[in-house]
Structure formats: C-alpha cells, structure tokens
Amino acid sequence: MTSAAAARLSGKTILITGASSGIGRSTAKEFARTSPKDLKLIVTARRLESLKSLSEEIKTEVGEGVQVLPVQLDVSDPQQVAGLVGKLPEGWGEVDVLVNNAGLVKGMAQAPAIEAADIDIMFKTNVHGLINMTQAILPIFKKRPDGGRGDIINIGSIAGREGYAGGSIYCATKAAVRTFTEALRKELISTRIRVMEIDPGQVETEFSVVRFYGDKAKADAVYAGCEPLTPDDIAEVVVFTASRRENVVIADTLVFPSHQAGAGVLYKKPA
C-alpha cells in the first residue's frame, strides 16, 4: 500500500541546493525513500562528483523509480543561478518543490575583527543565494492555474531567531532569511504556493569544519559531550513538510536536540 506522503509526492520534481553533503544530501535520500516510484530530484552544489555519487547511492537503494539530475551550481554566483532554469534538460523544468538548503558559516570572530571576505561569502551564499534561487524558480510556480502552485522550503537556523557571541554575521544572514520567508508568504497568500521554514538547532555536519576553515579537531570539539541532531533528523522534517495535503502549511518549525534550549543554551556532559 502506498503511503499518503508517497502519493502526494508522486510525479513531482524537487530541486535541492547544497545537496553534496549534510542536510541537503540526506534530504534527497529521504525524498527518494518516501516516494520511490515516480520522482525527479534535481540536486545542486559546487561539488559535482559528490552529487554524482549521491545519484548512484539513490539508484542503488530505491531503483529506477527516482530520477536524479546532478547539477553543478554555486548559489553565491548570481549568474549561475539566473542561468539554471534555462539549462535544465527537457522534462526537468517543471519544478514543484524548491528546498533552499545551501548555506555556510565562517569563523567565530567578533566585531571589529571580522574578515571582510567572511562577511561577503556568508551574505552571498546564505541570503543572496537563497533569494536569487527563489526568484529563479517562482515564475515556474506562478504560471500554474489558480494563481500558482509549488513549495518553497527554506532551511534557516535558531541563529536567525536568537543571536550569539561569535556568530553575529551568520545570525544576521539567518535573520534575513527568516524575515524574507515571512514577507514572501504574505506576498503569495492569494496563490497555492506554500512558503515554509525549518530552523535547526545544533546539527553535526560539515558546517563546523567549514566554520573553522577545515580544522577537524576544532569542529569535533563543538559536539563533544552531547548528542547533536543528524542531517537525517532534519531531512525527515523537510519531507514531512513537503508531503502534507496542499492546504496544510507547516510554516515555521524549530528543531532542537534534547540537550539544547536556545542558540547558546547547551548542556554538555562532564568529561
């Protein structure tokens, strides 16, 4: 028997940014597992080889019912984003769900010692990239009957709700995402386009490795003495959100691991 979630996702085309690792990669796999018989996944990221390996992993796990299209894309480059839709192969352009997942953080510096390059790449990726992707895909949604139809799922962060020391720029970018999401939902209220945001707390991904410029030891120390969320935990929420009945909007979701109660409120077991 096909589940209700599988039936609602069947036949859809889903585009996921930042799909080469972490939450994006897990989200692609969770969509495939949930609706394995008739689904198209457009997976994008800068690392094409990782996307190709993801495609093979999905094919091995669920078979030929899920088609996967790996697309190399740097969302921080507005020209790449603007050209994306026009370069999609025939049969792949009718995107139904956009998962704006690509994002990063750089450093723990506090003002006035924050590097200009770090500020630039965080805003270009987390804010400009997400907004530009949304504007690239929205025309596809809006041309559908009854004012338009489609899903935009933005991956935010607790950092967008609550600032913390050493994360001011990252927090500012995620606050911008949150405000953009809320405003966009109101702008599209007369349509059938759903705009939703999922805000994770602490998740163990490559996020901290990138934050510490590749220093794995420093990244691992972030998660010592606690059990963070996994990318799969967030992927399950993303797919749940996308697979609700069309009239149901899971507008705003905050997800913590059990040791967390706020952006800087963490309990760690004594060493």
Kinemage of the C-alpha trace (Angstrom):
@kinemage 1
@onewidth
@group {chain A} dominant
@subgroup {mainchain}
@vectorlist {calphas} color= white
{ca met a 1} P 0.000 0.000 0.000
{ca thr a 2} L 1.306 3.453 -0.942
{ca ser a 3} L 1.519 5.931 1.918
{ca ala a 4} L -0.293 9.264 1.746
{ca ala a 5} L 3.073 11.062 1.704
{ca ala a 6} L 4.291 8.969 -1.238
{ca ala a 7} L 1.076 9.609 -3.161
{ca arg a 8} L 1.290 13.370 -2.661
{ca leu a 9} L 4.928 13.494 -3.811
{ca ser a 10} L 4.466 11.135 -6.751
{ca gly a 11} L 5.274 12.707 -10.104
{ca lys a 12} L 6.879 15.797 -8.613
{ca thr a 13} L 10.194 17.431 -9.451
{ca ile a 14} L 12.178 18.570 -6.418
{ca leu a 15} L 15.189 20.874 -6.519
{ca ile a 16} L 17.604 20.848 -3.562
{ca thr a 17} L 20.531 23.237 -3.173
{ca gly a 18} L 23.625 22.308 -1.174
{ca ala a 19} L 22.921 18.621 -1.810
{ca ser a 20} L 26.507 17.352 -1.872
{ca ser a 21} L 26.640 16.792 1.894
{ca gly a 22} L 24.862 17.221 5.204
{ca ile a 23} L 21.188 18.137 5.333
{ca gly a 24} L 20.865 18.545 1.568
{ca arg a 25} L 22.238 15.091 0.818
{ca ser a 26} L 20.065 13.464 3.478
{ca thr a 27} L 17.022 15.336 2.198
{ca ala a 28} L 17.492 13.976 -1.318
{ca lys a 29} L 17.708 10.449 0.041
{ca glu a 30} L 14.660 10.889 2.275
{ca phe a 31} L 12.536 12.148 -0.620
{ca ala a 32} L 13.639 9.131 -2.666
{ca arg a 33} L 12.805 6.696 0.136
{ca thr a 34} L 9.423 8.292 0.750
{ca ser a 35} L 8.285 8.287 -2.888
{ca pro a 36} L 10.463 5.734 -4.687
{ca lys a 37} L 8.279 5.010 -7.741
{ca asp a 38} L 7.827 8.307 -9.600
{ca leu a 39} L 10.024 11.219 -8.549
{ca lys a 40} L 12.557 13.574 -10.087
{ca leu a 41} L 15.331 15.057 -7.958
{ca ile a 42} L 17.499 17.949 -9.146
{ca val a 43} L 20.459 18.002 -6.759
{ca thr a 44} L 22.768 21.010 -6.906
{ca ala a 45} L 26.032 22.005 -5.237
{ca arg a 46} L 29.541 23.114 -6.146
{ca arg a 47} L 30.985 19.588 -5.885
{ca leu a 48} L 29.696 17.718 -8.930
{ca glu a 49} L 31.448 14.432 -8.124
{ca ser a 50} L 29.704 14.274 -4.743
{ca leu a 51} L 26.372 14.817 -6.476
{ca lys a 52} L 27.112 12.016 -8.928
{ca ser a 53} L 27.912 9.645 -6.067
{ca leu a 54} L 24.655 10.698 -4.376
{ca ser a 55} L 22.778 9.843 -7.570
{ca glu a 56} L 24.327 6.373 -7.633
{ca glu a 57} L 23.550 5.801 -3.962
{ca ile a 58} L 19.892 6.668 -4.517
{ca lys a 59} L 19.676 4.437 -7.587
{ca thr a 60} L 21.225 1.536 -5.650
{ca glu a 61} L 18.857 1.999 -2.712
{ca val a 62} L 15.489 2.619 -4.389
{ca gly a 63} L 15.931 1.628 -8.022
{ca glu a 64} L 14.941 3.337 -11.260
{ca gly a 65} L 11.717 4.941 -9.993
{ca val a 66} L 13.594 8.026 -8.828
{ca gln a 67} L 15.434 10.003 -11.486
{ca val a 68} L 18.311 12.154 -10.231
{ca leu a 69} L 19.846 15.062 -12.108
{ca pro a 70} L 23.156 16.319 -10.619
{ca val a 71} L 23.798 19.986 -11.464
{ca gln a 72} L 26.937 21.897 -10.524
{ca leu a 73} L 25.841 25.204 -9.020
{ca asp a 74} L 27.363 27.824 -6.757
{ca val a 75} L 24.389 29.747 -5.341
{ca ser a 76} L 26.702 32.621 -4.345
{ca asp a 77} L 27.161 33.351 -8.069
{ca pro a 78} L 24.048 35.198 -9.303
{ca gln a 79} L 24.847 34.493 -12.955
{ca gln a 80} L 24.903 30.742 -12.352
{ca val a 81} L 21.592 30.923 -10.520
{ca ala a 82} L 19.978 33.095 -13.203
{ca gly a 83} L 21.030 30.632 -15.908
{ca leu a 84} L 19.978 27.481 -14.075
{ca val a 85} L 16.381 27.059 -15.262
{ca gly a 86} L 17.219 27.671 -18.910
{ca lys a 87} L 19.907 24.980 -18.819
{ca leu a 88} L 17.720 22.238 -17.356
{ca pro a 89} L 17.121 19.351 -19.793
{ca glu a 90} L 13.730 18.813 -21.377
{ca gly a 91} L 11.300 17.328 -18.885
{ca trp a 92} L 13.080 18.761 -15.846
{ca gly a 93} L 11.913 22.365 -15.871
{ca glu a 94} L 8.575 21.964 -14.093
{ca val a 95} L 9.949 22.206 -10.558
{ca asp a 96} L 7.319 21.585 -7.849
{ca val a 97} L 9.395 21.904 -4.673
{ca leu a 98} L 12.412 24.130 -4.011
{ca val a 99} L 14.496 23.311 -0.939
{ca asn a 100} L 16.803 26.260 -0.261
{ca asn a 101} L 19.376 24.438 1.840
{ca ala a 102} L 22.763 25.784 0.699
{ca gly a 103} L 24.452 27.812 3.419
{ca leu a 104} L 27.652 28.196 5.383
{ca val a 105} L 29.361 29.922 8.279
{ca lys a 106} L 32.910 31.238 8.505
{ca gly a 107} L 34.827 31.844 11.699
{ca met a 108} L 33.956 32.921 15.230
{ca ala a 109} L 35.442 36.409 15.070
{ca gln a 110} L 33.708 39.303 16.794
{ca ala a 111} L 33.461 42.883 15.555
{ca pro a 112} L 35.623 44.732 14.676
{ca ala a 113} L 37.872 41.765 13.815
{ca ile a 114} L 35.523 40.003 11.352
{ca glu a 115} L 37.175 39.395 7.988
{ca ala a 116} L 35.504 41.212 5.092
{ca ala a 117} L 35.810 38.092 2.932
{ca asp a 118} L 33.898 36.042 5.522
{ca ile a 119} L 31.121 38.625 5.705
{ca asp a 120} L 30.894 38.672 1.923
{ca ile a 121} L 30.681 34.910 1.361
{ca met a 122} L 28.125 34.377 4.136
{ca phe a 123} L 25.768 37.021 2.767
{ca lys a 124} L 26.301 35.957 -0.848
{ca thr a 125} L 25.548 32.319 -0.044
{ca asn a 126} L 23.009 32.419 2.776
{ca val a 127} L 20.990 35.478 1.739
{ca his a 128} L 21.635 36.458 -1.885
{ca gly a 129} L 21.830 32.824 -2.995
{ca leu a 130} L 18.548 31.870 -1.331
{ca ile a 131} L 16.702 34.936 -2.630
{ca asn a 132} L 18.089 34.547 -6.155
{ca met a 133} L 17.152 30.851 -6.235
{ca thr a 134} L 13.649 31.717 -5.089
{ca gln a 135} L 13.288 34.363 -7.793
{ca ala a 136} L 14.573 31.924 -10.427
{ca ile a 137} L 12.011 29.245 -9.538
{ca leu a 138} L 8.966 31.380 -8.607
{ca pro a 139} L 7.984 32.124 -12.232
{ca ile a 140} L 7.556 28.365 -12.755
{ca phe a 141} L 5.226 28.202 -9.766
{ca lys a 142} L 3.289 31.361 -10.607
{ca lys a 143} L 2.353 30.366 -14.166
{ca arg a 144} L 0.288 27.437 -12.881
{ca pro a 145} L -3.524 27.722 -12.616
{ca asp a 146} L -5.359 29.403 -9.725
{ca gly a 147} L -2.616 31.949 -9.152
{ca gly a 148} L 0.190 29.414 -8.915
{ca arg a 149} L 1.259 26.279 -7.109
{ca gly a 150} L 4.506 24.948 -5.581
{ca asp a 151} L 6.524 24.698 -2.382
{ca ile a 152} L 9.440 26.794 -1.148
{ca ile a 153} L 11.176 25.300 1.885
{ca asn a 154} L 13.921 27.451 3.377
{ca ile a 155} L 16.440 25.954 5.785
{ca gly a 156} L 17.022 28.629 8.397
{ca ser a 157} L 18.524 28.284 11.869
{ca ile a 158} L 17.894 29.010 15.525
{ca ala a 159} L 20.592 31.634 14.858
{ca gly a 160} L 18.025 33.577 12.857
{ca arg a 161} L 15.831 33.907 15.943
{ca glu a 162} L 18.482 34.436 18.592
{ca gly a 163} L 21.952 35.916 18.179
{ca tyr a 164} L 25.029 34.550 19.919
{ca ala a 165} L 28.546 35.822 20.533
{ca gly a 166} L 30.972 34.895 17.776
{ca gly a 167} L 28.193 34.358 15.273
{ca ser a 168} L 26.933 37.855 14.568
{ca ile a 169} L 27.234 37.739 10.774
{ca tyr a 170} L 25.865 34.221 10.435
{ca cys a 171} L 22.990 35.145 12.766
{ca ala a 172} L 22.310 38.253 10.697
{ca thr a 173} L 22.127 36.206 7.484
{ca lys a 174} L 19.697 33.727 9.003
{ca ala a 175} L 17.576 36.536 10.444
{ca ala a 176} L 17.383 37.924 6.911
{ca val a 177} L 16.214 34.524 5.654
{ca arg a 178} L 13.541 34.399 8.330
{ca thr a 179} L 12.202 37.866 7.503
{ca phe a 180} L 12.303 37.188 3.753
{ca thr a 181} L 10.367 33.951 4.281
{ca glu a 182} L 7.681 35.640 6.367
{ca ala a 183} L 7.251 38.503 3.890
{ca leu a 184} L 7.179 36.162 0.886
{ca arg a 185} L 4.458 34.041 2.481
{ca lys a 186} L 2.303 37.165 2.818
{ca glu a 187} L 3.042 38.286 -0.737
{ca leu a 188} L 1.893 34.904 -2.087
{ca ile a 189} L -1.178 34.490 0.124
{ca ser a 190} L -3.572 34.633 -2.867
{ca thr a 191} L -1.845 31.671 -4.531
{ca arg a 192} L -1.430 27.967 -3.761
{ca ile a 193} L 2.321 28.489 -3.306
{ca arg a 194} L 3.436 27.407 0.145
{ca val a 195} L 6.379 29.156 1.813
{ca met a 196} L 7.880 27.309 4.788
{ca glu a 197} L 10.935 27.498 7.006
{ca ile a 198} L 12.701 24.866 9.090
{ca asp a 199} L 15.105 26.140 11.744
{ca pro a 200} L 17.507 23.509 13.102
{ca gly a 201} L 19.417 23.819 16.325
{ca gln a 202} L 22.749 22.033 16.625
{ca val a 203} L 23.282 19.545 13.780
{ca glu a 204} L 26.505 17.633 13.199
{ca thr a 205} L 27.508 18.183 9.563
{ca glu a 206} L 30.461 19.700 7.682
{ca phe a 207} L 29.124 23.034 8.964
{ca ser a 208} L 31.649 23.309 11.801
{ca val a 209} L 34.518 22.085 9.639
{ca val a 210} L 33.795 24.958 7.241
{ca arg a 211} L 33.401 27.388 10.152
{ca phe a 212} L 36.893 26.506 11.422
{ca tyr a 213} L 38.446 26.627 7.944
{ca gly a 214} L 38.936 22.852 7.720
{ca asp a 215} L 40.221 22.264 11.274
{ca lys a 216} L 38.523 18.940 12.087
{ca ala a 217} L 39.716 18.868 15.702
{ca lys a 218} L 38.073 22.209 16.466
{ca ala a 219} L 34.922 21.102 14.669
{ca asp a 220} L 34.705 17.859 16.640
{ca ala a 221} L 35.107 19.758 19.912
{ca val a 222} L 31.825 21.574 19.219
{ca tyr a 223} L 29.918 18.308 19.585
{ca ala a 224} L 31.912 16.768 22.442
{ca gly a 225} L 29.826 15.789 25.463
{ca cys a 226} L 26.467 15.976 23.696
{ca glu a 227} L 24.363 14.262 21.057
{ca pro a 228} L 23.554 16.720 18.265
{ca leu a 229} L 20.900 16.279 15.619
{ca thr a 230} L 21.875 14.435 12.458
{ca pro a 231} L 21.192 15.543 8.883
{ca asp a 232} L 18.642 12.725 8.669
{ca asp a 233} L 16.664 14.274 11.534
{ca ile a 234} L 16.194 17.483 9.556
{ca ala a 235} L 15.633 15.665 6.262
{ca glu a 236} L 12.661 13.844 7.792
{ca val a 237} L 11.128 17.190 8.787
{ca val a 238} L 11.694 18.622 5.300
{ca val a 239} L 9.955 15.696 3.617
{ca phe a 240} L 7.122 15.722 6.153
{ca thr a 241} L 6.607 19.427 5.431
{ca ala a 242} L 6.568 18.933 1.653
{ca ser a 243} L 4.251 15.922 1.758
{ca arg a 244} L 1.335 17.435 3.666
{ca arg a 245} L -2.021 17.986 1.989
{ca glu a 246} L -1.854 21.040 -0.261
{ca asn a 247} L -3.955 23.175 2.067
{ca val a 248} L -1.624 22.494 5.038
{ca val a 249} L 1.281 24.908 5.518
{ca ile a 250} L 3.892 23.888 8.098
{ca ala a 251} L 5.013 27.494 8.146
{ca asp a 252} L 7.584 27.545 10.924
{ca thr a 253} L 9.458 24.687 12.585
{ca leu a 254} L 12.178 24.852 15.270
{ca val a 255} L 14.074 21.607 15.880
{ca phe a 256} L 16.462 21.079 18.821
{ca pro a 257} L 18.442 18.122 20.108
{ca ser a 258} L 17.419 17.272 23.669
{ca his a 259} L 20.480 18.991 25.199
{ca gln a 260} L 19.647 22.358 23.648
{ca ala a 261} L 17.148 25.029 24.700
{ca gly a 262} L 18.392 28.055 22.751
{ca ala a 263} L 21.165 29.311 20.486
{ca gly a 264} L 23.656 29.408 23.343
{ca val a 265} L 21.840 27.219 25.864
{ca leu a 266} L 23.527 23.823 25.725
{ca tyr a 267} L 24.099 21.091 28.272
{ca lys a 268} L 27.273 19.073 27.899
{ca lys a 269} L 28.115 16.018 29.938
{ca pro a 270} L 31.237 16.415 32.100
{ca ala a 271} L 34.343 14.859 30.562
